[in-house]
Amino acid sequence: MSLEPLPDLSVVSEPSATPIQSLELHSFGISPLIRLTLLGLYVALTLPLPFLTQVTSAPVPASWLWIGITIGAIALYAALSERVILDQNGIQVTYPRWVPRWLRPGWVLPWHEVQALKPRSTGQGGLVYYFLTHSGKAYLLPMRVSGFAKLVQQVQQKTGIDTSDVRPLAQPWMYLILLGLTLMLLAVDSWTIWTVWTQGYPSPLN
């Protein structure tokens, strides 16, 4: 089973794309809790690195680290700007116009092309779901959107596929725990940065 997007489908933001048009339109974005948690975790994991280079005399300049951290933050924010749009004609995953197509291409799938919704196990023991088309292509069902229950309900109404067993990849309480751990890590980061500054090391911000 191929997991590449259909070659003849275009990203919604492209001029050649045919957008879904209907009076009954539903739009879903990434859950704010997930966005906040993942962005906060990224900051917590990367922010101390340029400061620690002053302590460890690392061969990588702090300026290079800042460039890498900035690029990574932009890429993460682009991924978290995903939006899922459904109407009576189909489903599409799209991103803002500033996100390059080569980075996050997105896809469009008409309902009449959907043959089944099949689960697949992840390396962490969870389940993800793929739309299978009549041509054998597969599209990943977005599972981190706000209003996921409404999304799968709409999928069932439009395709006739039973989605009663479809559950989010991770429950909100899992992200709340991760957010709490992220806040603790940010507190440690603050102490680390304050220690570097008070020890008289050159500032990596310069």
N, C-alpha and C positions, 0 to 999 in steps of 0.2 A: 504494500500500500504506500503510494507516494504521498509525501507531506508537503510538497511544494505547492505554492498558490497557482491557481489556474493561469496559464500564460496569456489568455485572451481577455482577462479582466484587468481593469485599470483602477488606480487609486482615485478616490473621490475628488481629491484636490487637484488632479491633473485636468487641463482644459479639455482633453479628449474623453474624459470619463462621463458616463451617463448617470447622474445622480438619481437616487431613489426619490420619487415624487408621489406624494399621497397626502390626503387630508388626515389620515390616521398615521401619525409618525411618532415614534418613541426614541428618545436619545438617552444614552447611559454613559456616564464618565467613570473613571477610576474612583473607587471609594476614597473620600477625604482622609479617613483613618489610615488607609494603606499608603496614600501619598505622603502624609505627614510622617508615618513611621519609617518608610523606606528612605525618604530624603533626610530625616534626622539621623538614621543609622549611618547613612553615607557620610554625613558631616562628622559624626562621632568617630568614625573609623579613619578618616583621612585628615581632618584638621590638625591633629598634633604632629603629623609627619614632618612638615617644614621646620617646626620648632625643634624637634628631636635631632634634626641634622646638625644643629648647632652644638648639641651635647655630645653626639657620637662622632663628629667630624666625618660624616658620610661623604663618599665621593660624588654623590649626586647633589648638585646645587639646589638650594631651596627654591629658586626661581623656576627651575624645571618642574619641581613638585607642584608648585602653585598652578603652572600651566596644565599639567596633567589632571590635577584635581578639578580645575575649572571645566576642562573638556569632558571629564567624566560626569560632572554635575549636570552639564547641558544635555548629555546623552541620556542620563537617567530621567531628567525632567521631560525630555521628549517622549520617552517610553511611557511615562506616567500621564501624558497628555492624551492618551488614547481615548477615542470616543466610538461607541457602538450605536448605530442608527438602524432601526427596524421600521418597516411599514408593510403594507399588504403585498408589495412586490418582492422584497428580499431583505437581506441583512448586509450591512457593510461596516467595516472597521476602518476608521480614518484618523488622521492626525492634522494638527494645524499646518497652514501653508509654509511656515518657517522651518518645519521639520523636513530634511531632505528625504526624497523617496528612497535613496539607497540605504538610508539608515532605518527607516520604518516605512515599508511600502504600503501597508494596508491592503485591503481586498474587498471585493463586492461579490455577493453570492445570491442569485435569485432563488426564491423558495422552490420553484419547480425543478431546480437542479438537485435539491437535497433528497437523498435516498434513505439515509439513516443517521443516527447519532450514536457513535460508538465510544465506549470508555477505553482508556489506556492507563496503565499504572505508571507512576513516576518513580524516580530513584529513591524518593523519600517515603514511599508507601502510599501516597495519595492517588487520586484519580483525576484525570483530565478527560475531556470529551472532544471528539472531532466530528464535524459534519462530513459525511461521505456523500459524494456526488455520483450520479449515474455513470460518469466517465472514470470513476475510481480515484478522483482527487480527494484530498482531505483538508479541512480548515479547522483550526483550533477554536473551540467555543470560548469566548472571553469569560473569565470566571472571577475577576477581581473588580467588577463594576459595582457601583452603588445601585441597589435595586435589582440584584441578581434574580431573586424569586420572580419578579415581574417579567424579567427578560425571558426566563425559561418558560414561563406561562405563555408569553407571546409566541415563542418558538413552537410550542405544542399546538396552539391555535392555528398557526399558519401552515404547519407541516403535517399535523396529525400524529406526530411522534410522541409517545408517552415519555414525559420528562419528570414524572413523579419521584424518581430515584436520583435525579441529578442534584447534587449538593455543591456548595462552594468548595474550592480547593482548601481554603483555611477559614475557620470561624473567626468572628470579630474578637472573641476573647483571646485568641492566640496573638493577634496583632496588638491588643491592649497590653499583654504581658511583654511582648517585644518592645513596645513603646516605653514601658516602664524601665526595662533594662537599658534602652537607649538613653533615657534621661539620666540614669545612673552613670553610664559611660561618659556622657557629656560633662557631668560633674567632675569625673576623674580627669577628663581632658582639660577642664578649666584649671584644676589644680596643677596639672603638668605644665601648661603654658605659663601660669603665674610663677611657678618655680623657675622655669627657664629665664624669664624676664628678671626675676629678683636675683639670680645668680650672676647677672652682668654679662650674659652672652649677647652677641649682636642680634638684633631683631631680624627675623627672616622676612619681615614685611618691607624691608628697605631694598 
